[in-house]
Structure formats: C-alpha cells, structure tokens
C-alpha cells in the first residue's frame, strides 16, 4: 500500500493579527510608562504640598507667637488705663514691625514705629514715608524702650493725647481716627489695621 504522506499544515501569516498584537504590546508598554509617570507626578506633588504646608505651619506658629507676645502686655495695660484697645495695639505692632522682625523692634523694643526719644534714648533707622502719596525712604530717630510694657504705655499715652480725644471702644472707629488725625502717612493705614484685626480675630482681646 502506498504510504500516505502526512500533510503538513502551512503556517498562515495574517497581517491583521500581527498588527493587532503589535498595537496591544505598545498599549501595555505605554500604559505602564503612563502609570509610572503619574505615580512620580503624584509623589512630587505630595512633596511640594508637604513643603508648602510645613512653611505655612511655621509661619502661622511665628505669627501666633508674636500675637501672644504683644497681647499679654497690651491687655494688662488696657485693664489699667483703658486708653487704647488691645486689638489696635497688636495690629499696629504687626504692621509697623513686620511681625516683630524689624530691626527697630529687635534692637529698640519699639513695635509701633514711634519717633523721637524715650527718657533720652533713641536710635536712627531707615524708614518709609509718603510725601504727596509718593513712597520715599529717609533716616529718622525712633524711641528706644527698655521693654514692651514701657513701649505700650508710652504708645497709649501718645495716642490718647494726640489722636483719641474721647474714649474709643470700637476698633474700626479707632483705626479711622488714627488715619484722619495723621498718625501715619500711609493712605491705606486704617484699612490695613482693620484687615489685620478681622483676619486674626484680634478684637477678642478687647473684651
């Protein structure tokens, strides 16, 4: 009997199948790279957020520390003389000393930018003034205080004598009086004070 020849199946090459497999491989590889890139982006984003939050926390802590440092003597003095609201005292200190970082505050215990001399003591510093609504820098003598309590007592007496002719129990009215009576040459001074008081709830120390 004749031997049957085994028929060998010829392998068929389907171009469409090969293309589909190639596309799938690209999708898998591309998807992996995309996921990896997304994870890397998320990690970087988290690091940036953590750094920002850390900076904010540190800044807030410094601000709270300065507010507390000013609030204690401000409240104590106000309970004694009832002249200037603690919220005004603290807001002016924040604004004038840049949160207690100015050299005038650090070297002379002068958080309010009060010029002149105190018991014959003064120090000269560069300061900003407004002339015809134009900001300029000039050197001026400022009062040199032995401590914060002395600075607040002197500040309160000055404000009561020259800027508050009557008892003021509302911080918005007090800020407007300081502006209208020429305490500062900054045309936005009153607005800056009231914004600080509202933002940091400084009027809580007035009661």
C-alpha angles and dihedrals in degrees: 000000000000113000115249112239113229109239112229115215111232113228111245120217114211111195092200092055093049092049091049092051091049091051091050091051090051091049092051093048093043091048091052092051091047092052091046091050091048092050090049090049091049091050092050091047091052091050091051091047092049091049091049092047090048091053091047092049092050092048092048091049091052091049093049090048092053093046090052091046091055098036097060098059092034092057092043093051092045091053088054102045107010091215109124127020113248090231090061092045092051095043092050090048091051093048099041098042099035092241093319096306099110120109089232090062096040096046104030106024086238109139096164104055092242110174128215127043136305116214087340093308122122141146131207120236138167111255140176120245134178118230114181087346090304119123116232135168121234139163117249140169116251131192116266111215128195092220144349096266090057089048093051094046091051092044092050093049090050094050094045093048099044110019111024111052091172136034109281119200099168119077094210091056090046092052092049092050091052089052098044094043093053104250090146133021093218106108090212096048098113092046092050092052095049091046091053092048093049095043096050098031091239093160087076086082092057094074 
